[in-house]
Amino acid sequence: MPANDHETKLRDAFQKMDPHQYQEIRDAYYKAVEGLQSLAQSLEFADIGVGETNDHVLIEEHLTAVEAIHVMNQSLLGKIL
């Protein structure tokens, strides 16, 4: 499905949705994005202190969180919500 078609259908779905359900999805989206950003930053800073003693396992987890942020950025939800 072309991006414009997908975006149109997504916008239409949200316009037809119960306002409370829309707000629940909006809040959950922003909470998830904020949580991922906080997690990535916390893991990065934690690795600075203990990374050498544990083969930088925390920075590997940081990179996974960054990857999840990248995937969320590809979603049209942020643009639409």
Order of alpha helices (4+ residues) and beta strands (2+ residues): alpha-alpha-alpha-alpha
